[in-house]
C-alpha cells in the first residue's frame, strides 16, 4: 500500500517538474542538429565545417517540447469547443 502511494507521489513529482520545465522553456534543442541549425561535417584535415541547413528544424535549432505541444493542443480544443 505505501509502496504504491510512494510510486504515485514520485510519478506526480516528475510530471510536475516536466510541466514546470515546459512553462519556463517551451522550446528545446533540435534532436537532429543538437541546436546548431545545420548539420556539421568534418573535413579530411579534421576541421569542423558547416554543412547543409537542418531539414527538421529548418535552421532554427529549436523544437517544441511534447508537453508544451499537448498543452497548446488541449487549449485550442477547449477554445474551439466553448465558442
PyMOL Python script that loads the backbone (N, CA, C, O; Angstrom):
from pymol import cmd

cmd.read_pdbstr("""\
ATOM      1  N   UNK A   1       0.823  -1.189   0.000  1.00  0.00           N
ATOM      2  CA  UNK A   1       0.000   0.000   0.000  1.00  0.00           C
ATOM      3  C   UNK A   1       0.868   1.254   0.000  1.00  0.00           C
ATOM      4  O   UNK A   1       0.653   2.152  -0.815  1.00  0.00           O
ATOM      5  N   UNK A   2       1.843   1.329   0.901  1.00  0.00           N
ATOM      6  CA  UNK A   2       2.688   2.516   0.973  1.00  0.00           C
ATOM      7  C   UNK A   2       3.611   2.609  -0.235  1.00  0.00           C
ATOM      8  O   UNK A   2       3.947   3.708  -0.676  1.00  0.00           O
ATOM      9  N   UNK A   3       4.021   1.467  -0.772  1.00  0.00           N
ATOM     10  CA  UNK A   3       4.869   1.475  -1.956  1.00  0.00           C
ATOM     11  C   UNK A   3       4.117   2.036  -3.152  1.00  0.00           C
ATOM     12  O   UNK A   3       4.691   2.757  -3.969  1.00  0.00           O
ATOM     13  N   UNK A   4       2.842   1.711  -3.257  1.00  0.00           N
ATOM     14  CA  UNK A   4       2.020   2.235  -4.344  1.00  0.00           C
ATOM     15  C   UNK A   4       1.852   3.746  -4.210  1.00  0.00           C
ATOM     16  O   UNK A   4       1.950   4.475  -5.197  1.00  0.00           O
ATOM     17  N   UNK A   5       1.600   4.211  -2.998  1.00  0.00           N
ATOM     18  CA  UNK A   5       1.466   5.646  -2.787  1.00  0.00           C
ATOM     19  C   UNK A   5       2.768   6.381  -3.065  1.00  0.00           C
ATOM     20  O   UNK A   5       2.760   7.494  -3.592  1.00  0.00           O
ATOM     21  N   UNK A   6       3.884   5.756  -2.711  1.00  0.00           N
ATOM     22  CA  UNK A   6       5.190   6.350  -2.984  1.00  0.00           C
ATOM     23  C   UNK A   6       5.430   6.434  -4.492  1.00  0.00           C
ATOM     24  O   UNK A   6       5.943   7.441  -4.981  1.00  0.00           O
ATOM     25  N   UNK A   7       5.069   5.399  -5.220  1.00  0.00           N
ATOM     26  CA  UNK A   7       5.241   5.402  -6.673  1.00  0.00           C
ATOM     27  C   UNK A   7       4.369   6.466  -7.326  1.00  0.00           C
ATOM     28  O   UNK A   7       4.807   7.152  -8.249  1.00  0.00           O
ATOM     29  N   UNK A   8       3.144   6.602  -6.852  1.00  0.00           N
ATOM     30  CA  UNK A   8       2.245   7.625  -7.383  1.00  0.00           C
ATOM     31  C   UNK A   8       2.779   9.016  -7.072  1.00  0.00           C
ATOM     32  O   UNK A   8       2.714   9.909  -7.917  1.00  0.00           O
ATOM     33  N   UNK A   9       3.306   9.207  -5.867  1.00  0.00           N
ATOM     34  CA  UNK A   9       3.863  10.504  -5.489  1.00  0.00           C
ATOM     35  C   UNK A   9       5.086  10.849  -6.346  1.00  0.00           C
ATOM     36  O   UNK A   9       5.252  11.997  -6.759  1.00  0.00           O
ATOM     37  N   UNK A  10       5.934   9.864  -6.608  1.00  0.00           N
ATOM     38  CA  UNK A  10       7.108  10.098  -7.455  1.00  0.00           C
ATOM     39  C   UNK A  10       6.698  10.435  -8.887  1.00  0.00           C
ATOM     40  O   UNK A  10       7.273  11.330  -9.505  1.00  0.00           O
ATOM     41  N   UNK A  11       5.719   9.728  -9.405  1.00  0.00           N
ATOM     42  CA  UNK A  11       5.221   9.995 -10.748  1.00  0.00           C
ATOM     43  C   UNK A  11       4.610  11.390 -10.831  1.00  0.00           C
ATOM     44  O   UNK A  11       4.821  12.100 -11.815  1.00  0.00           O
ATOM     45  N   UNK A  12       3.870  11.781  -9.826  1.00  0.00           N
ATOM     46  CA  UNK A  12       3.296  13.120  -9.772  1.00  0.00           C
ATOM     47  C   UNK A  12       4.397  14.182  -9.719  1.00  0.00           C
ATOM     48  O   UNK A  12       4.288  15.212 -10.383  1.00  0.00           O
ATOM     49  N   UNK A  13       5.441  13.946  -8.947  1.00  0.00           N
ATOM     50  CA  UNK A  13       6.545  14.902  -8.830  1.00  0.00           C
ATOM     51  C   UNK A  13       7.280  15.062 -10.163  1.00  0.00           C
ATOM     52  O   UNK A  13       7.620  16.178 -10.557  1.00  0.00           O
ATOM     53  N   UNK A  14       7.522  13.959 -10.849  1.00  0.00           N
ATOM     54  CA  UNK A  14       8.200  14.017 -12.144  1.00  0.00           C
ATOM     55  C   UNK A  14       7.336  14.767 -13.155  1.00  0.00           C
ATOM     56  O   UNK A  14       7.846  15.582 -13.925  1.00  0.00           O
ATOM     57  N   UNK A  15       6.028  14.496 -13.155  1.00  0.00           N
ATOM     58  CA  UNK A  15       5.121  15.175 -14.068  1.00  0.00           C
ATOM     59  C   UNK A  15       5.079  16.677 -13.785  1.00  0.00           C
ATOM     60  O   UNK A  15       5.076  17.485 -14.713  1.00  0.00           O
ATOM     61  N   UNK A  16       5.046  17.044 -12.519  1.00  0.00           N
ATOM     62  CA  UNK A  16       5.033  18.449 -12.142  1.00  0.00           C
ATOM     63  C   UNK A  16       6.317  19.157 -12.570  1.00  0.00           C
ATOM     64  O   UNK A  16       6.276  20.284 -13.064  1.00  0.00           O
ATOM     65  N   UNK A  17       7.453  18.494 -12.379  1.00  0.00           N
ATOM     66  CA  UNK A  17       8.731  19.087 -12.785  1.00  0.00           C
ATOM     67  C   UNK A  17       8.799  19.273 -14.293  1.00  0.00           C
ATOM     68  O   UNK A  17       9.291  20.298 -14.766  1.00  0.00           O
ATOM     69  N   UNK A  18       8.311  18.295 -15.058  1.00  0.00           N
ATOM     70  CA  UNK A  18       8.317  18.420 -16.518  1.00  0.00           C
ATOM     71  C   UNK A  18       7.379  19.536 -16.960  1.00  0.00           C
ATOM     72  O   UNK A  18       7.699  20.276 -17.891  1.00  0.00           O
ATOM     73  N   UNK A  19       6.234  19.667 -16.312  1.00  0.00           N
ATOM     74  CA  UNK A  19       5.304  20.737 -16.653  1.00  0.00           C
ATOM     75  C   UNK A  19       5.945  22.105 -16.387  1.00  0.00           C
ATOM     76  O   UNK A  19       5.812  23.024 -17.195  1.00  0.00           O
ATOM     77  N   UNK A  20       6.640  22.233 -15.251  1.00  0.00           N
ATOM     78  CA  UNK A  20       7.325  23.486 -14.947  1.00  0.00           C
ATOM     79  C   UNK A  20       8.423  23.779 -15.968  1.00  0.00           C
ATOM     80  O   UNK A  20       8.618  24.932 -16.352  1.00  0.00           O
ATOM     81  N   UNK A  21       9.137  22.749 -16.407  1.00  0.00           N
ATOM     82  CA  UNK A  21      10.152  22.932 -17.442  1.00  0.00           C
ATOM     83  C   UNK A  21       9.522  23.429 -18.733  1.00  0.00           C
ATOM     84  O   UNK A  21      10.078  24.300 -19.403  1.00  0.00           O
ATOM     85  N   UNK A  22       8.358  22.876 -19.088  1.00  0.00           N
ATOM     86  CA  UNK A  22       7.664  23.300 -20.303  1.00  0.00           C
ATOM     87  C   UNK A  22       7.176  24.741 -20.192  1.00  0.00           C
ATOM     88  O   UNK A  22       7.172  25.470 -21.184  1.00  0.00           O
ATOM     89  N   UNK A  23       6.769  25.155 -19.010  1.00  0.00           N
ATOM     90  CA  UNK A  23       6.305  26.532 -18.827  1.00  0.00           C
ATOM     91  C   UNK A  23       7.480  27.500 -18.908  1.00  0.00           C
ATOM     92  O   UNK A  23       7.374  28.555 -19.535  1.00  0.00           O
ATOM     93  N   UNK A  24       8.584  27.153 -18.287  1.00  0.00           N
ATOM     94  CA  UNK A  24       9.749  28.038 -18.271  1.00  0.00           C
ATOM     95  C   UNK A  24      10.437  28.072 -19.629  1.00  0.00           C
ATOM     96  O   UNK A  24      10.824  29.139 -20.106  1.00  0.00           O
ATOM     97  N   UNK A  25      10.587  26.913 -20.249  1.00  0.00           N
ATOM     98  CA  UNK A  25      11.286  26.824 -21.525  1.00  0.00           C
ATOM     99  C   UNK A  25      10.500  25.912 -22.464  1.00  0.00           C
ATOM    100  O   UNK A  25      10.742  24.706 -22.493  1.00  0.00           O
ATOM    101  N   UNK A  26       9.557  26.473 -23.237  1.00  0.00           N
ATOM    102  CA  UNK A  26       8.715  25.632 -24.089  1.00  0.00           C
ATOM    103  C   UNK A  26       9.448  25.033 -25.280  1.00  0.00           C
ATOM    104  O   UNK A  26       8.944  24.091 -25.891  1.00  0.00           O
ATOM    105  N   UNK A  27      10.614  25.547 -25.625  1.00  0.00           N
ATOM    106  CA  UNK A  27      11.372  25.017 -26.758  1.00  0.00           C
ATOM    107  C   UNK A  27      12.665  24.377 -26.273  1.00  0.00           C
ATOM    108  O   UNK A  27      13.303  24.867 -25.341  1.00  0.00           O
ATOM    109  N   UNK A  28      13.044  23.278 -26.915  1.00  0.00           N
ATOM    110  CA  UNK A  28      14.300  22.598 -26.625  1.00  0.00           C
ATOM    111  C   UNK A  28      15.162  22.573 -27.864  1.00  0.00           C
ATOM    112  O   UNK A  28      14.738  23.031 -28.926  1.00  0.00           O
ATOM    113  N   UNK A  29      16.360  22.048 -27.745  1.00  0.00           N
ATOM    114  CA  UNK A  29      17.242  21.937 -28.896  1.00  0.00           C
ATOM    115  C   UNK A  29      16.737  20.876 -29.858  1.00  0.00           C
ATOM    116  O   UNK A  29      16.154  19.874 -29.445  1.00  0.00           O
ATOM    117  N   UNK A  30      16.964  21.104 -31.135  1.00  0.00           N
ATOM    118  CA  UNK A  30      16.606  20.128 -32.159  1.00  0.00           C
ATOM    119  C   UNK A  30      17.418  18.860 -31.914  1.00  0.00           C
ATOM    120  O   UNK A  30      18.610  18.928 -31.614  1.00  0.00           O
ATOM    121  N   UNK A  31      16.775  17.715 -32.041  1.00  0.00           N
ATOM    122  CA  UNK A  31      17.468  16.454 -31.768  1.00  0.00           C
ATOM    123  C   UNK A  31      18.416  16.059 -32.892  1.00  0.00           C
ATOM    124  O   UNK A  31      19.390  15.341 -32.662  1.00  0.00           O
ATOM    125  N   UNK A  32      18.143  16.516 -34.080  1.00  0.00           N
ATOM    126  CA  UNK A  32      18.963  16.115 -35.216  1.00  0.00           C
ATOM    127  C   UNK A  32      20.261  16.923 -35.299  1.00  0.00           C
ATOM    128  O   UNK A  32      21.341  16.359 -35.472  1.00  0.00           O
ATOM    129  N   UNK A  33      20.146  18.246 -35.174  1.00  0.00           N
ATOM    130  CA  UNK A  33      21.335  19.094 -35.297  1.00  0.00           C
ATOM    131  C   UNK A  33      21.878  19.548 -33.951  1.00  0.00           C
ATOM    132  O   UNK A  33      22.872  20.272 -33.896  1.00  0.00           O
ATOM    133  N   UNK A  34      21.235  19.129 -32.864  1.00  0.00           N
ATOM    134  CA  UNK A  34      21.643  19.471 -31.495  1.00  0.00           C
ATOM    135  C   UNK A  34      21.647  20.974 -31.231  1.00  0.00           C
ATOM    136  O   UNK A  34      22.458  21.471 -30.450  1.00  0.00           O
ATOM    137  N   UNK A  35      20.737  21.696 -31.885  1.00  0.00           N
ATOM    138  CA  UNK A  35      20.590  23.117 -31.653  1.00  0.00           C
ATOM    139  C   UNK A  35      21.467  24.008 -32.495  1.00  0.00           C
ATOM    140  O   UNK A  35      21.438  25.226 -32.318  1.00  0.00           O
ATOM    141  N   UNK A  36      22.249  23.454 -33.406  1.00  0.00           N
ATOM    142  CA  UNK A  36      23.129  24.270 -34.237  1.00  0.00           C
ATOM    143  C   UNK A  36      22.410  24.849 -35.449  1.00  0.00           C
ATOM    144  O   UNK A  36      22.823  25.883 -35.976  1.00  0.00           O
ATOM    145  N   UNK A  37      21.346  24.202 -35.896  1.00  0.00           N
ATOM    146  CA  UNK A  37      20.622  24.682 -37.069  1.00  0.00           C
ATOM    147  C   UNK A  37      21.183  24.169 -38.372  1.00  0.00           C
ATOM    148  O   UNK A  37      20.635  24.451 -39.437  1.00  0.00           O
ATOM    149  N   UNK A  38      22.250  23.434 -38.307  1.00  0.00           N
ATOM    150  CA  UNK A  38      22.858  22.863 -39.515  1.00  0.00           C
ATOM    151  C   UNK A  38      23.555  21.563 -39.169  1.00  0.00           C
ATOM    152  O   UNK A  38      23.932  21.329 -38.021  1.00  0.00           O
ATOM    153  N   UNK A  39      23.716  20.745 -40.150  1.00  0.00           N
ATOM    154  CA  UNK A  39      24.447  19.503 -39.957  1.00  0.00           C
ATOM    155  C   UNK A  39      25.928  19.803 -40.167  1.00  0.00           C
ATOM    156  O   UNK A  39      26.316  20.289 -41.230  1.00  0.00           O
ATOM    157  N   UNK A  40      26.743  19.523 -39.181  1.00  0.00           N
ATOM    158  CA  UNK A  40      28.173  19.778 -39.314  1.00  0.00           C
ATOM    159  C   UNK A  40      28.856  18.571 -39.925  1.00  0.00           C
ATOM    160  O   UNK A  40      28.370  17.444 -39.839  1.00  0.00           O
ATOM    161  N   UNK A  41      29.982  18.832 -40.537  1.00  0.00           N
ATOM    162  CA  UNK A  41      30.763  17.728 -41.092  1.00  0.00           C
ATOM    163  C   UNK A  41      32.231  17.989 -40.821  1.00  0.00           C
ATOM    164  O   UNK A  41      32.639  19.125 -40.580  1.00  0.00           O
ATOM    165  N   UNK A  42      33.004  16.950 -40.864  1.00  0.00           N
ATOM    166  CA  UNK A  42      34.434  17.044 -40.603  1.00  0.00           C
ATOM    167  C   UNK A  42      35.171  16.830 -41.914  1.00  0.00           C
ATOM    168  O   UNK A  42      34.934  15.849 -42.619  1.00  0.00           O
ATOM    169  N   UNK A  43      36.063  17.753 -42.234  1.00  0.00           N
ATOM    170  CA  UNK A  43      36.837  17.630 -43.460  1.00  0.00           C
ATOM    171  C   UNK A  43      37.933  16.578 -43.279  1.00  0.00           C
ATOM    172  O   UNK A  43      38.139  16.052 -42.185  1.00  0.00           O
ATOM    173  N   UNK A  44      38.619  16.293 -44.362  1.00  0.00           N
ATOM    174  CA  UNK A  44      39.690  15.289 -44.274  1.00  0.00           C
ATOM    175  C   UNK A  44      40.840  15.741 -43.395  1.00  0.00           C
ATOM    176  O   UNK A  44      41.570  14.913 -42.849  1.00  0.00           O
ATOM    177  N   UNK A  45      41.007  17.046 -43.253  1.00  0.00           N
ATOM    178  CA  UNK A  45      42.077  17.552 -42.384  1.00  0.00           C
ATOM    179  C   UNK A  45      41.665  17.584 -40.920  1.00  0.00           C
ATOM    180  O   UNK A  45      42.487  17.875 -40.051  1.00  0.00           O
ATOM    181  N   UNK A  46      40.383  17.283 -40.634  1.00  0.00           N
ATOM    182  CA  UNK A  46      39.920  17.217 -39.257  1.00  0.00           C
ATOM    183  C   UNK A  46      39.208  18.461 -38.762  1.00  0.00           C
ATOM    184  O   UNK A  46      38.828  18.530 -37.593  1.00  0.00           O
ATOM    185  N   UNK A  47      39.021  19.438 -39.627  1.00  0.00           N
ATOM    186  CA  UNK A  47      38.336  20.666 -39.227  1.00  0.00           C
ATOM    187  C   UNK A  47      36.824  20.470 -39.333  1.00  0.00           C
ATOM    188  O   UNK A  47      36.333  19.790 -40.234  1.00  0.00           O
ATOM    189  N   UNK A  48      36.102  21.077 -38.398  1.00  0.00           N
ATOM    190  CA  UNK A  48      34.640  21.030 -38.420  1.00  0.00           C
ATOM    191  C   UNK A  48      34.150  22.141 -39.345  1.00  0.00           C
ATOM    192  O   UNK A  48      34.559  23.296 -39.228  1.00  0.00           O
ATOM    193  N   UNK A  49      33.262  21.763 -40.267  1.00  0.00           N
ATOM    194  CA  UNK A  49      32.780  22.706 -41.254  1.00  0.00           C
ATOM    195  C   UNK A  49      31.258  22.683 -41.272  1.00  0.00           C
ATOM    196  O   UNK A  49      30.642  21.637 -41.066  1.00  0.00           O
ATOM    197  N   UNK A  50      30.660  23.836 -41.518  1.00  0.00           N
ATOM    198  CA  UNK A  50      29.200  23.912 -41.591  1.00  0.00           C
ATOM    199  C   UNK A  50      28.713  23.204 -42.849  1.00  0.00           C
ATOM    200  O   UNK A  50      29.294  23.331 -43.927  1.00  0.00           O
ATOM    201  N   UNK A  51      27.645  22.466 -42.678  1.00  0.00           N
ATOM    202  CA  UNK A  51      27.080  21.743 -43.804  1.00  0.00           C
ATOM    203  C   UNK A  51      25.753  22.330 -44.212  1.00  0.00           C
ATOM    204  O   UNK A  51      25.569  23.547 -44.210  1.00  0.00           O
ATOM    205  N   UNK A  52      24.834  21.463 -44.560  1.00  0.00           N
ATOM    206  CA  UNK A  52      23.513  21.883 -45.006  1.00  0.00           C
ATOM    207  C   UNK A  52      22.651  22.321 -43.830  1.00  0.00           C
ATOM    208  O   UNK A  52      22.904  21.960 -42.680  1.00  0.00           O
ATOM    209  N   UNK A  53      21.628  23.108 -44.146  1.00  0.00           N
ATOM    210  CA  UNK A  53      20.663  23.533 -43.135  1.00  0.00           C
ATOM    211  C   UNK A  53      19.872  22.306 -42.692  1.00  0.00           C
ATOM    212  O   UNK A  53      19.511  21.465 -43.515  1.00  0.00           O
ATOM    213  N   UNK A  54      19.609  22.207 -41.413  1.00  0.00           N
ATOM    214  CA  UNK A  54      18.888  21.072 -40.854  1.00  0.00           C
ATOM    215  C   UNK A  54      17.489  21.005 -41.447  1.00  0.00           C
ATOM    216  O   UNK A  54      16.777  22.009 -41.485  1.00  0.00           O
ATOM    217  N   UNK A  55      17.094  19.818 -41.911  1.00  0.00           N
ATOM    218  CA  UNK A  55      15.777  19.666 -42.536  1.00  0.00           C
ATOM    219  C   UNK A  55      14.665  19.588 -41.504  1.00  0.00           C
ATOM    220  O   UNK A  55      13.516  19.912 -41.807  1.00  0.00           O
ATOM    221  N   UNK A  56      14.982  19.171 -40.317  1.00  0.00           N
ATOM    222  CA  UNK A  56      13.937  19.015 -39.301  1.00  0.00           C
ATOM    223  C   UNK A  56      13.518  20.355 -38.713  1.00  0.00           C
ATOM    224  O   UNK A  56      12.323  20.616 -38.571  1.00  0.00           O
ATOM    225  N   UNK A  57      14.474  21.205 -38.369  1.00  0.00           N
ATOM    226  CA  UNK A  57      14.138  22.482 -37.719  1.00  0.00           C
ATOM    227  C   UNK A  57      14.260  23.672 -38.669  1.00  0.00           C
ATOM    228  O   UNK A  57      13.987  24.804 -38.270  1.00  0.00           O
ATOM    229  N   UNK A  58      14.662  23.438 -39.914  1.00  0.00           N
ATOM    230  CA  UNK A  58      14.803  24.486 -40.938  1.00  0.00           C
ATOM    231  C   UNK A  58      15.777  25.580 -40.511  1.00  0.00           C
ATOM    232  O   UNK A  58      15.575  26.754 -40.820  1.00  0.00           O
ATOM    233  N   UNK A  59      16.814  25.195 -39.813  1.00  0.00           N
ATOM    234  CA  UNK A  59      17.854  26.137 -39.424  1.00  0.00           C
ATOM    235  C   UNK A  59      17.581  26.895 -38.138  1.00  0.00           C
ATOM    236  O   UNK A  59      18.409  27.704 -37.719  1.00  0.00           O
ATOM    237  N   UNK A  60      16.448  26.659 -37.503  1.00  0.00           N
ATOM    238  CA  UNK A  60      16.130  27.353 -36.257  1.00  0.00           C
ATOM    239  C   UNK A  60      16.933  26.797 -35.081  1.00  0.00           C
ATOM    240  O   UNK A  60      17.343  27.550 -34.198  1.00  0.00           O
ATOM    241  N   UNK A  61      17.157  25.501 -35.069  1.00  0.00           N
ATOM    242  CA  UNK A  61      17.877  24.872 -33.968  1.00  0.00           C
ATOM    243  C   UNK A  61      17.000  24.578 -32.767  1.00  0.00           C
ATOM    244  O   UNK A  61      17.495  24.115 -31.740  1.00  0.00           O
ATOM    245  N   UNK A  62      15.699  24.840 -32.878  1.00  0.00           N
ATOM    246  CA  UNK A  62      14.783  24.653 -31.759  1.00  0.00           C
ATOM    247  C   UNK A  62      13.649  23.732 -32.171  1.00  0.00           C
ATOM    248  O   UNK A  62      13.316  23.621 -33.351  1.00  0.00           O
ATOM    249  N   UNK A  63      13.067  23.080 -31.189  1.00  0.00           N
ATOM    250  CA  UNK A  63      11.892  22.245 -31.392  1.00  0.00           C
ATOM    251  C   UNK A  63      10.947  22.494 -30.232  1.00  0.00           C
ATOM    252  O   UNK A  63      11.377  22.879 -29.144  1.00  0.00           O
ATOM    253  N   UNK A  64       9.662  22.274 -30.462  1.00  0.00           N
ATOM    254  CA  UNK A  64       8.687  22.463 -29.394  1.00  0.00           C
ATOM    255  C   UNK A  64       8.655  21.190 -28.549  1.00  0.00           C
ATOM    256  O   UNK A  64       8.670  20.083 -29.086  1.00  0.00           O
ATOM    257  N   UNK A  65       8.613  21.349 -27.254  1.00  0.00           N
ATOM    258  CA  UNK A  65       8.567  20.189 -26.362  1.00  0.00           C
ATOM    259  C   UNK A  65       7.213  19.496 -26.457  1.00  0.00           C
ATOM    260  O   UNK A  65       6.205  20.134 -26.761  1.00  0.00           O
ATOM    261  N   UNK A  66       7.193  18.196 -26.198  1.00  0.00           N
ATOM    262  CA  UNK A  66       5.973  17.406 -26.303  1.00  0.00           C
ATOM    263  C   UNK A  66       4.913  17.901 -25.328  1.00  0.00           C
ATOM    264  O   UNK A  66       3.741  18.004 -25.692  1.00  0.00           O
ATOM    265  N   UNK A  67       5.299  18.202 -24.118  1.00  0.00           N
ATOM    266  CA  UNK A  67       4.349  18.675 -23.110  1.00  0.00           C
ATOM    267  C   UNK A  67       3.735  20.010 -23.496  1.00  0.00           C
ATOM    268  O   UNK A  67       2.544  20.230 -23.275  1.00  0.00           O
ATOM    269  N   UNK A  68       4.524  20.894 -24.065  1.00  0.00           N
ATOM    270  CA  UNK A  68       4.008  22.188 -24.482  1.00  0.00           C
ATOM    271  C   UNK A  68       3.088  22.025 -25.686  1.00  0.00           C
ATOM    272  O   UNK A  68       2.074  22.716 -25.787  1.00  0.00           O
ATOM    273  N   UNK A  69       3.430  21.114 -26.602  1.00  0.00           N
ATOM    274  CA  UNK A  69       2.584  20.836 -27.758  1.00  0.00           C
ATOM    275  C   UNK A  69       1.231  20.293 -27.302  1.00  0.00           C
ATOM    276  O   UNK A  69       0.191  20.702 -27.818  1.00  0.00           O
ATOM    277  N   UNK A  70       1.243  19.371 -26.333  1.00  0.00           N
ATOM    278  CA  UNK A  70      -0.013  18.836 -25.798  1.00  0.00           C
ATOM    279  C   UNK A  70      -0.833  19.920 -25.105  1.00  0.00           C
ATOM    280  O   UNK A  70      -2.058  19.948 -25.222  1.00  0.00           O
ATOM    281  N   UNK A  71      -0.158  20.807 -24.388  1.00  0.00           N
ATOM    282  CA  UNK A  71      -0.852  21.903 -23.725  1.00  0.00           C
ATOM    283  C   UNK A  71      -1.491  22.835 -24.746  1.00  0.00           C
ATOM    284  O   UNK A  71      -2.636  23.253 -24.570  1.00  0.00           O
ATOM    285  N   UNK A  72      -0.768  23.166 -25.810  1.00  0.00           N
ATOM    286  CA  UNK A  72      -1.324  24.007 -26.871  1.00  0.00           C
ATOM    287  C   UNK A  72      -2.519  23.336 -27.533  1.00  0.00           C
ATOM    288  O   UNK A  72      -3.529  23.985 -27.803  1.00  0.00           O
ATOM    289  N   UNK A  73      -2.406  22.049 -27.793  1.00  0.00           N
ATOM    290  CA  UNK A  73      -3.489  21.305 -28.440  1.00  0.00           C
ATOM    291  C   UNK A  73      -4.728  21.277 -27.551  1.00  0.00           C
ATOM    292  O   UNK A  73      -5.841  21.483 -28.034  1.00  0.00           O
ATOM    293  N   UNK A  74      -4.543  21.022 -26.249  1.00  0.00           N
ATOM    294  CA  UNK A  74      -5.677  20.974 -25.319  1.00  0.00           C
ATOM    295  C   UNK A  74      -6.353  22.329 -25.199  1.00  0.00           C
ATOM    296  O   UNK A  74      -7.581  22.405 -25.148  1.00  0.00           O
ATOM    297  N   UNK A  75      -5.564  23.406 -25.152  1.00  0.00           N
ATOM    298  CA  UNK A  75      -6.181  24.732 -25.032  1.00  0.00           C
ATOM    299  C   UNK A  75      -6.914  25.126 -26.305  1.00  0.00           C
ATOM    300  O   UNK A  75      -7.943  25.797 -26.234  1.00  0.00           O
ATOM    301  N   UNK A  76      -6.407  24.723 -27.474  1.00  0.00           N
ATOM    302  CA  UNK A  76      -7.124  25.058 -28.711  1.00  0.00           C
ATOM    303  C   UNK A  76      -8.421  24.247 -28.829  1.00  0.00           C
ATOM    304  O   UNK A  76      -9.425  24.768 -29.315  1.00  0.00           O
ATOM    305  N   UNK A  77      -8.415  22.998 -28.398  1.00  0.00           N
ATOM    306  CA  UNK A  77      -9.635  22.185 -28.409  1.00  0.00           C
ATOM    307  C   UNK A  77     -10.659  22.775 -27.452  1.00  0.00           C
ATOM    308  O   UNK A  77     -11.844  22.850 -27.780  1.00  0.00           O
ATOM    309  N   UNK A  78     -10.215  23.194 -26.274  1.00  0.00           N
ATOM    310  CA  UNK A  78     -11.113  23.812 -25.306  1.00  0.00           C
ATOM    311  C   UNK A  78     -11.682  25.130 -25.842  1.00  0.00           C
ATOM    312  O   UNK A  78     -12.875  25.402 -25.704  1.00  0.00           O
ATOM    313  N   UNK A  79     -10.822  25.936 -26.450  1.00  0.00           N
ATOM    314  CA  UNK A  79     -11.251  27.217 -27.001  1.00  0.00           C
ATOM    315  C   UNK A  79     -12.268  27.024 -28.133  1.00  0.00           C
ATOM    316  O   UNK A  79     -13.265  27.742 -28.209  1.00  0.00           O
ATOM    317  N   UNK A  80     -12.006  26.048 -29.008  1.00  0.00           N
ATOM    318  CA  UNK A  80     -12.940  25.779 -30.111  1.00  0.00           C
ATOM    319  C   UNK A  80     -14.255  25.205 -29.618  1.00  0.00           C
ATOM    320  O   UNK A  80     -15.301  25.441 -30.224  1.00  0.00           O
ATOM    321  N   UNK A  81     -14.216  24.458 -28.532  1.00  0.00           N
ATOM    322  CA  UNK A  81     -15.428  23.836 -28.022  1.00  0.00           C
ATOM    323  C   UNK A  81     -16.311  24.747 -27.216  1.00  0.00           C
ATOM    324  O   UNK A  81     -17.490  24.450 -27.021  1.00  0.00           O
ATOM    325  N   UNK A  82     -15.766  25.868 -26.735  1.00  0.00           N
ATOM    326  CA  UNK A  82     -16.558  26.767 -25.891  1.00  0.00           C
ATOM    327  C   UNK A  82     -17.002  28.013 -26.633  1.00  0.00           C
ATOM    328  O   UNK A  82     -17.508  28.945 -26.009  1.00  0.00           O
ATOM    329  N   UNK A  83     -16.831  28.059 -27.920  1.00  0.00           N
ATOM    330  CA  UNK A  83     -17.259  29.233 -28.692  1.00  0.00           C
ATOM    331  C   UNK A  83     -18.716  29.179 -28.988  1.00  0.00           C
ATOM    332  O   UNK A  83     -19.250  30.084 -29.629  1.00  0.00           O
TER     333      UNK A  83
END
""", "prot")
cmd.dss("prot")
cmd.show_as("cartoon", "prot")
cmd.util.cbc("prot")
cmd.orient("prot")
